[in-house]
Amino acid sequence: MLEEFRKEIDQLDDELIKLLNKRMDIVQEVGKLKRSDKSAIYRPEREKAIIDRLTANSQGILNRAAIEAIFFEIFAVSRNYELPERIAYLGPEGSFTHQAAESRYGAMSDYIPLDSITSVFESVKTSRARFGVVPIENNQEGTVQETIDLLAQHKLSIAAEIVLPIHFAFASKEENLENIKTVYSRDIAFRQCKNFLNDYFKHPVKLVPVSSTSRACQIAGGEDGAAAICAPIAARQYTLPILYSNIQDSADNQTRFLIISQNFVNQVSGQDKTSVIANLPDEPGSLVRFLQNFQNAGINLCKVESRPAKEGTTFKYVFFVEFEGHFNEPKVQNTIQPYKNNITWLGSYVQLC
């Protein structure tokens, strides 16, 4: 019986590879058309529409998460046949940002791990990379202020967002927790896994912060009595055995990442979010009046955060604002029209959460 099942699976795999090759043949033709009219290869709104359709039409056990896992890799391979992509991300290899990048660009893309968010922005701005992946906020720890400041400074486009569930693993060569004397990780990981550390260790353990969870794996792998709190992708990369998975305090721990690019414009999808920088007049009530316009138009605000203007003025602020809707929709255009000289559009993209 098992052998019969295997033969049936082999036949289905043969059919799948034929269909995938046929898909890639069409993709190459699409790539030729896109290059001839200089249209964008990466269309996040189109990919989301495909996932939505496939999920709605699925007749079997494949749920949305499984369909995304399969088809995001197919999309990534397809894009590389249309035009090879180079993606910069906040490194090192094995970081959560690396995991987020691979979730959208797959294994075939050319990745550049960089040491800072600033370096990612500069790599995209100078065209050394077509896209950059950077964190923007964690639902437990808040906003990554550096990313907002660099968005205001460099005025690159937001092409898409990625919402990644953050799962920490506890990895070590030691099989017995009593032998572990030192744990390496980032400060934020220690904060987000403090319940695990308190519950599982009854003896003193030294918590040593390092630059990344990948670095934590490197150190723990070469040191007796050491462990790392890390991303599962980092533990696998450095072949460090995972003793416990999902050790984070919150099951809802998520980080939102942005994909940035130059002059990237998504088409209106009907499920969009827009990000802008608002440099409002320095006068009483200016922010209230600005936000009131959105309420009057029935536009839902997702985020409002102030940041120092950093333009030589003392205690002057700009505002990072996100709202539902596409920048080119008439309702949005009418709402921001009185402030058109005060707004820098950063991007309109498919809203994932």
N, C-alpha and C positions, 0 to 999 in steps of 0.2 A: 504493500500500500504506500509506504513512504517513497519508494522509487517511482511509483506512478505520479505522486504529487510533484516530485522533483522534475519529472519529464514535462508535466503540465506547466510548471513554473518556467522551465527552460523555453518552452514554446511561446509563452507569453512574453518573456524577456526578448526573444527574437523579434516578435511583433513590435514591442516597444522600441527597440533600436532602429527598426525600419521607419517607424513613425517619427522618431526623434531626428533621424537623418533627413527625412522629408521636410520636417519643420526647419532644420538648419539651412536646407537649400533655399527655402522661401525667405528665411532671415537674411541670407546673403544678398538676395535680390532687393529686399527692403533696404539693406544697408547701402546698396548702390544708389537707390533713389534718394535716401536721406543725405548722402554725401553730395549728390548732384545739386540738390536745392539747399544744402547746408542746414538742414533741420536737425534737431537734437536726437541723439541716439537713446539717451536715458529718458524715459517717460514714466515717472512714478505713478501718475494718475491712471495711465493705461494698464500698468501692472496690477494696481489695486483693483481696477475694474475686472480684470481677468480672474483674480483670486475670488472676488465677490461672486462672479458668475459660476465658477467651478464649485465653490462651496454650496451655492444654492442648488446646483444641479447634481451634487454628489448623491449617489444612490446606495453607497456602501458604508464601510466603517471609517473611511478617511474623513476626519474633521478638518476644520479650518487650519489648525496648527500644523497638521500633517501635510495638507495641501500646500501651505506656505513653504514648509521645509523643502518639499520636492520642487515646486515651481520657481521659487526664488533662485535656486541653483540653475534651473533651466534658463531662466531669464538672464542670469549672469553669463552663462556660456553663450547664449544668443547675442548678447551685447558685444562680447569679445569677438565674435565672428563678424559683426557689423563694423566694429571699430575697437581695437584693443584699448583698455582703460588703465590708467595709473591712478592709484588712490593713496593719498597720504592720510595718516591717522595718528592720534596721540598714542605713542608706544609705551612700553616696548611690545614685542611679540608676546602673545598670550594675555594681553590686557583685555578688559571688558570692551574697550573701544575697538580693539582688533576683532573681537567676537562680533561686535555690532557691524563692522565693515564687511566681514565675511558673510554675515547673514543676508546682505543685500548684493554683494559683488562676487560671491562665490570663490572657489579655490583657484580659478584660472587667471584672475586679475593680477596685475603687478602692484604690490603693496610697498609703501614706504613708511616704516615706523619712525616717528620723530619724537624728540624729547620734550617738546612743549607745545601748547596750543598755539602760541605765537608762530612757531615754526610751521605748523600745518597751514595757518592762514597765509604765511609768506610763500609757501610752496605752491599754493593754489593761485595766489595773486601773480606770481612770476611764471605761471604755466608749467612749472616743473611737474605738477600733478593736475589732472583734469578735475578731480573731486577731492574733498577733504572731509574727514569724519571727526567730529569733536563732541564732547559732552556739553549739554546745556543745563540740565537739572536732574536732581535725584529727589524722588518724592518723600524721602526720609530726611535728607540733609539740605535740601534747598537748591538754589541757583548757583551755577558756576559763573561767578562774576566776570572772570577773565574773558569768557566767550562772548558775553554781552558787550563788554568794552571793545573787543576786537571787531565785532560786527559793526559797531558804530564807527570805528576808526577806518576799517578797510573797505566797507560797503560792498562786500561780496554778496552773492545771491544765495539764499537758502533754497536748495533744490528739493529736499525731502527731510522728513524726520524718521527716526527709528526709536521705538520704545522697547527696551530690552529688560526682561525680568533679571534681576541680579541675584544669582545664587552663589554663595560662597562654599568652598570645600575646605576641609581640614586634612592636610596631606603631610605625610612623614614616612621616613624609612623605619621608624620605630613602630612596633606592633603594640606595645604596652604604653598607655598614657603616663604611667608612673615614671617612665624613663625619659619623658620629655621635660626639659628644663627651660628651653627657650622657644618662643614663637615669634616668627617674623611676618610682618604684613605692613599695610599702610594704616595710618591713623584712622581713616574713615572705616576701614574694615574692622579694626578693633572695636570701634564704637557700635558698629552694626551687628556685631557678633558677641557682645558682652555677656548675654545670658548664657550662651554656650560655654564660654570660658569660666563663668562663675559656677555653673552646674557640674561641669565635667572634671574640673581640676580642684582637688582638695589639698594639693601641695603648692608651694610657691612656684610660680612660673614667670620668667622675665619676658615682657612684651617689648619687642624691638621694632620700632617703625623703620621702614625702608622706602625707597623711591617708588616701588611698584610691587604688585603681588607676583609678577613674573620674577622679579629680583628676589623676592622672598623664597620662591621655589628653588632658585639657583643656589642660594645660601644653604637652605635646609637640606638640599640634596647632598651637599658635601660636608655636612657637620653632624656628628653624633649627638643624640639627645635634642634634636631640633625639629621644628615643624613649621608649616606655613599655612596661613589663611589666605586663600587664593581663588582665582577663577578656575573652574574645572578645566578650561582650555589650557591654562598655564601648567596645571599639574600633569596633564597628558603630554604637553610639549616637552617637559623636563623629566618625564617618566618617574614622577614622584607619586608613590601609592596614595590613593585617597582613602582615609580612614572613615571620614564622615562627610556626607553630602548635605546640602541645604541647611547650613548651620546658622544662617542669618536670623536675627530676632523676628523680623517681620516677613510674613509670607507674601506680602504685597510690595516688597522692595523692588522698585523699578528705576531705571535711569533713561532719560530721554537724550538722544543724540541728534545732531543736525548734520546733514550732508550739504557742504558748501561748494560753490562753483562760481565761475565768472559769467555774468550776463545770462543767467539761466532763467527761463520763463516757462512755467507750466501752463497748460491750457486750463480753462475753467472746467471743473469736474462736478460741481454741485456739493462736494464734501470737503471744501477747502478751509484752510487756516491761513491767515496773513500775519506777518511780523513786520513792524515798522519801528523806526526811531523817531520820536516826536521831540523836537526842540522848540518848546513853547515860549511865548513872551513871558518875561520875568515880571509878572504883575499879579495882584490878588485875584484868585478865582479862575486863572487861565486853565488849570488842569481840570477843574470841575466843569467848566463850560465845554472843554474838549470831550470829556467823557460823557457828558449829557447828550451830546449829538448822537452817540452810539445808542444810548437808551431810546432816544426819540425815534431812531431808525429801526429799532428792534434787532440790533446787531449785538450778539453775545460777546462780551469781553472775556478772554481766557487768562490773560496775564497783564499786569501793569507793574513795572518795577523802575525805580529811579536809579540813575547812575550819575556820578560826577561828569560834567561836560568836558573837562580836561582841555579847555581851549584858552587857558590863560585868565579866565574870570574866576573870582573867588566865590565859592559856594554856589555855583550855578549848576543846574542839573538838567539832564535829558531823560526821556522816559522810553523804556523798552515796552512796547505794547503789542499784544497778540489778540486777534479777534477772529471769529468765524466768518468765512466768506472769502472770495477771491478779490484781489485788488481791482481787477478790471470789471467787476460786476457793477451795473449802474447804481444800485443801492449804496455800495461802498464808495464809489466815486462821488456821489452826491453828498455823502456824509463827511468826507474828508476835504471836499472842495474849498471850504473856508480856510483850511490849514495846509493847502498844497505846497506852500513855500516853507512850511515848518516840518514837513514829514520826509523822511528817507525810507523808501520802500526797500525791504530786505528780501522779501520773497512771499509767494503764495504757493501752497503745496497741499497735498492730500493730508487731511487730518486723520491720524491713526488712533487717537484716544480722546 
